[in-house]
């Protein structure tokens, strides 16, 4: 195995570790289905305290899985489809 191959595998493992939590997977699935969303909408869908949700979003942002755009006082979150777009059908297929 070449060093470059190991680096790629290491990056994929890092992303998978961040995704390996049911709340974060739910956030990712919701963003995939909706396109973009703010914390208030996620909070009502997930019935999770805002502080908990913010911690999960921070982990997803730090890993580059989601990005946020500020619109006044509101933050809209979207998925980094380049990073995880190919994984979404596999993660969320009903089969």
Backbone torsions as a table, in degrees:
resi	resn	phi	psi	omega
1	UNK	NA	130.9	179.4
2	UNK	-78.9	156.2	178.9
3	UNK	-57.2	-41.6	179.8
4	UNK	-60.3	-40.6	178.3
5	UNK	-63.0	-42.1	179.9
6	UNK	-64.9	-38.7	178.0
7	UNK	-62.5	-41.6	178.8
8	UNK	-64.3	-45.6	179.2
9	UNK	-64.5	-37.9	178.0
10	UNK	-62.5	-42.0	178.2
11	UNK	-64.4	-42.8	178.8
12	UNK	-63.8	-40.3	178.1
13	UNK	-63.7	-38.5	178.5
14	UNK	-62.0	-45.0	179.2
15	UNK	-64.1	-43.4	179.5
16	UNK	-62.7	-36.9	177.7
17	UNK	-62.6	-39.9	179.3
18	UNK	-68.5	-38.8	-179.3
19	UNK	-72.4	-17.2	-171.2
20	UNK	-77.0	53.7	174.8
21	UNK	-147.5	134.3	-175.4
22	UNK	-59.3	-37.2	179.4
23	UNK	-67.2	-42.8	179.8
24	UNK	-66.3	-38.5	176.1
25	UNK	-63.6	-38.5	178.4
26	UNK	-65.4	-40.7	176.5
27	UNK	-60.6	-47.8	-178.4
28	UNK	-62.8	-45.1	179.1
29	UNK	-61.3	-43.6	179.2
30	UNK	-62.5	-41.6	178.0
31	UNK	-67.5	-35.7	178.5
32	UNK	-64.3	-42.3	-178.5
33	UNK	-74.1	-37.8	-173.9
34	UNK	-94.1	-29.1	-178.4
35	UNK	101.8	-57.9	175.7
36	UNK	-152.1	159.9	-173.6
37	UNK	-163.0	155.4	173.7
38	UNK	-103.3	169.0	-175.6
39	UNK	-63.6	-38.7	-178.2
40	UNK	-60.2	-42.6	178.8
41	UNK	-66.0	-44.4	179.1
42	UNK	-60.8	-42.0	-177.8
43	UNK	-61.1	-43.0	-179.4
44	UNK	-69.6	-34.8	179.1
45	UNK	-72.4	-40.8	-174.5
46	UNK	-90.5	-14.0	-176.0
47	UNK	51.6	47.8	-178.7
48	UNK	-120.5	140.4	177.2
49	UNK	-57.7	145.4	-177.5
50	UNK	-58.5	-37.6	-179.3
51	UNK	-64.2	-39.9	177.8
52	UNK	-66.1	-45.2	179.6
53	UNK	-61.4	-41.6	179.1
54	UNK	-62.7	-38.2	177.3
55	UNK	-63.6	-42.5	178.7
56	UNK	-66.8	-41.3	177.8
57	UNK	-62.8	-37.5	178.1
58	UNK	-62.6	-42.5	177.6
59	UNK	-62.4	-42.6	179.2
60	UNK	-65.8	-39.2	177.7
61	UNK	-67.1	-43.2	-179.3
62	UNK	-61.6	-31.9	178.8
63	UNK	-83.9	-6.4	-179.7
64	UNK	80.8	11.4	-178.5
65	UNK	-77.6	-36.7	175.3
66	UNK	-125.2	157.0	173.3
67	UNK	-128.5	161.3	-177.8
68	UNK	-130.2	142.1	175.7
69	UNK	-124.8	128.0	180.0
70	UNK	-84.4	134.1	174.5
71	UNK	-129.6	91.8	-173.9
72	UNK	70.5	-119.4	178.3
73	UNK	-95.3	-4.3	-176.1
74	UNK	-97.8	141.8	174.1
75	UNK	-109.3	127.0	175.4
76	UNK	-103.6	127.3	-178.1
77	UNK	-103.4	140.6	176.0
78	UNK	-137.2	160.8	178.3
79	UNK	-84.8	148.6	170.9
80	UNK	-86.8	89.3	-175.1
81	UNK	-64.1	-28.0	178.4
82	UNK	-63.6	-36.1	-178.0
83	UNK	-80.3	-44.9	-172.8
84	UNK	-124.6	3.8	-176.8
85	UNK	-54.7	-40.3	-178.7
86	UNK	-70.6	-22.7	-177.9
87	UNK	-82.8	-22.7	-171.1
88	UNK	-60.5	-46.8	178.3
89	UNK	-61.6	-33.4	178.6
90	UNK	-70.9	-44.5	-178.4
91	UNK	-65.8	-35.9	-170.0
92	UNK	-117.3	17.2	176.3
93	UNK	-70.9	151.2	-177.4
94	UNK	-83.9	-3.3	-177.4
95	UNK	-83.0	NA	NA
